[in-house]
Amino acid sequence: MRQPVGPSFIIFIYFFSFSVSLFQPPTRTHAIPLYPIRVILPERATRSRELMKIIEILSAILLVICLTPAGLPPADALPILPSGKENPLPLLYPELESLPAPPWVVEGLRATYYATVEGGAVGGGQAGEALIQIDLVALEGKTAVTSTSAYVRGPLGSLRPLTGAGHGSIVPAGLGDFWASPEVLEAAAEGADDRVTIIRGPVEVAGTNYQGIRFEVSHGGVRYSITYDEETGLLLHHRYDILAADGSAVETGIIDFRNTRQLEIPWAGGSSPGWLSPGLTMTYQGQTVYEIPGTVPSPFPVTLKAEVISKGPKSSIVRWSAAGDCRLLISARSAAGVYQLMGFWLPSAALAIDDGGDVDSDPDTGMMITVIQNDQNGVVFEETNGQDYRRLLTYDKATGKLLTSYEEQLTEAMTGTVQKTWLELAV
């Protein structure tokens, strides 16, 4: 019997339900009748203050700054969708777990989705929207490793990552976060039974026409609608409804494909570092401080422990836990791979590069990644939106270990409050 997937997505929804970002959703028309998107935008000023308060409290506690939370589900767990919900298709087509990835699914591929969430106990029935990005950081035989991040607009209107929001996945190569084997999709019989309803028809998403195949299925108190491109296996759209006891939806999430692009990472492949081994524990210590103009800063200490859960030829899984007042929180897990930027470690191929400069500029989020230092003191990566968010990660030049993490973000425009967090690897 399958078990629930390891990571909890409640933290993401907690932030997400209060998002006040304004995006241009992708155009989408369907001959297959899909559910309409209905977005309720809360009053900007009031909800913005509430969002900032939540970010100030929760992000300071979570402090999973280096990585997006990722899951190491049990061996018999279901793969993950961009929303963080389980994908029930392996229950219907178990062969998905043994098939290879489609040819277009390669390491370094990034998929971007537009998402809305409405309802839920947290958020008072309000709605939010965000961009979700999934990076394929490693392919290892019949396994794929992905890392997912969520972005909303900050106080100045620029997109930035939500600290503590997102998830990672270790999934079958034949059924990833944003793809499914076309072989299985082609063989799926259209119709309905007591397990699933399958509908085929033309779909237009983000200005492109596809021949879609949609699966409607209920599992674990959640009703799913999942649409793929029949030819390539690309995930075009999915909706989930968390159901109450009477069958009504108490929370609805809708996720639509926007685009894919290949990350141009300066180093070519490589392998996971030799110092990584299951059971290895590393401790990061530091502090968080809120700088409010006209007041005395009040820093408080922070300690995070990183435990290596597994190591693959090109990837690793780390479980993060916090000490002190954070000890009751659900542990976050993160995935790292050779085709990843701003991860837990750098592969040896990256350490061999002697120069710096621009590494990546994302056209959807506006986030820019630059190597601002590369010498005997370490390799320093900067990630920023150029306005109200900045993150610096420093790696050891010899081993690729993450040595320090610094994050700075404006949390309240009216008061000019800035949150700064510094973490350093304890010797």
VENQUIBEL-V646404 format. One record per backbone hydrogen bond with DSSP energy under -0.5 kcal/mol. CO is the residue of the C=O (numbers start at 1). NH is the residue of the N-H. If there is no record, write none. Layout:
CO&NH ; CO&NH
//
This chain:
3&78 ; 9&13 ; 10&14 ; 11&15 ; 12&16 ; 13&17 ; 15&18 ; 16&19 ; 21&23 ; 23&25 ; 27&206 ; 29&204 ; 31&33 ; 32&34 ; 38&40 ; 39&41 ; 40&42 ; 40&127 ; 43&47 ; 44&48 ; 45&49 ; 46&50 ; 47&51 ; 48&52 ; 49&53 ; 50&54 ; 51&55 ; 52&56 ; 53&57 ; 54&58 ; 55&59 ; 55&60 ; 56&60 ; 57&61 ; 58&62 ; 59&63 ; 63&65 ; 64&164 ; 70&333 ; 71&73 ; 74&77 ; 79&87 ; 81&84 ; 85&81 ; 86&88 ; 87&90 ; 88&91 ; 88&92 ; 89&92 ; 89&93 ; 93&96 ; 94&97 ; 95&98 ; 95&99 ; 99&174 ; 102&105 ; 104&106 ; 106&109 ; 108&263 ; 109&136 ; 110&261 ; 111&134 ; 112&258 ; 112&259 ; 113&132 ; 114&256 ; 115&130 ; 116&254 ; 117&128 ; 118&252 ; 120&125 ; 121&123 ; 121&124 ; 123&126 ; 126&119 ; 128&117 ; 130&115 ; 131&151 ; 132&113 ; 133&149 ; 134&111 ; 135&137 ; 135&147 ; 136&108 ; 137&339 ; 138&145 ; 140&143 ; 142&173 ; 143&140 ; 144&171 ; 145&137 ; 145&138 ; 146&169 ; 147&135 ; 148&167 ; 149&133 ; 150&162 ; 151&131 ; 152&160 ; 154&157 ; 158&154 ; 160&152 ; 161&163 ; 162&165 ; 167&148 ; 168&71 ; 169&146 ; 169&171 ; 171&144 ; 172&175 ; 174&181 ; 177&82 ; 178&235 ; 179&176 ; 181&184 ; 181&185 ; 182&186 ; 183&187 ; 184&188 ; 191&198 ; 196&193 ; 197&216 ; 198&191 ; 199&214 ; 201&212 ; 202&31 ; 202&32 ; 203&205 ; 203&210 ; 204&29 ; 205&208 ; 208&205 ; 210&203 ; 210&212 ; 211&230 ; 212&201 ; 213&228 ; 214&199 ; 215&217 ; 215&226 ; 216&197 ; 217&224 ; 219&222 ; 221&243 ; 222&219 ; 222&224 ; 223&241 ; 224&217 ; 225&239 ; 226&215 ; 227&236 ; 227&237 ; 228&213 ; 228&230 ; 229&233 ; 233&180 ; 234&229 ; 234&236 ; 236&257 ; 237&227 ; 238&255 ; 239&225 ; 240&253 ; 241&223 ; 241&243 ; 242&250 ; 242&251 ; 244&247 ; 248&244 ; 250&120 ; 251&242 ; 252&118 ; 253&240 ; 254&116 ; 255&238 ; 256&114 ; 259&112 ; 261&110 ; 261&263 ; 263&265 ; 267&269 ; 271&348 ; 273&276 ; 277&280 ; 280&308 ; 282&306 ; 283&426 ; 284&304 ; 285&424 ; 286&302 ; 287&422 ; 288&300 ; 289&291 ; 289&420 ; 290&292 ; 290&298 ; 291&293 ; 291&418 ; 292&295 ; 295&297 ; 300&288 ; 302&286 ; 303&323 ; 304&284 ; 305&307 ; 305&321 ; 306&282 ; 306&308 ; 307&309 ; 307&319 ; 308&279 ; 310&317 ; 313&272 ; 314&338 ; 315&312 ; 316&336 ; 317&309 ; 317&310 ; 318&320 ; 318&334 ; 319&307 ; 320&332 ; 321&305 ; 323&326 ; 324&327 ; 326&329 ; 332&320 ; 333&70 ; 334&318 ; 336&316 ; 337&340 ; 344&402 ; 347&350 ; 347&351 ; 348&352 ; 350&353 ; 357&371 ; 360&369 ; 361&363 ; 362&366 ; 367&362 ; 368&384 ; 369&359 ; 369&360 ; 370&372 ; 370&382 ; 371&357 ; 373&380 ; 375&378 ; 378&375 ; 378&380 ; 379&381 ; 379&395 ; 380&372 ; 380&373 ; 381&393 ; 382&370 ; 383&391 ; 384&368 ; 388&410 ; 389&385 ; 389&386 ; 390&408 ; 391&383 ; 392&406 ; 393&381 ; 394&403 ; 394&404 ; 395&379 ; 396&400 ; 400&346 ; 401&396 ; 401&403 ; 403&425 ; 404&394 ; 405&423 ; 406&392 ; 407&421 ; 408&390 ; 409&419 ; 412&416 ; 412&417 ; 415&293 ; 417&411 ; 417&412 ; 418&291 ; 419&409 ; 420&289 ; 421&407 ; 422&287 ; 423&405 ; 424&285
//
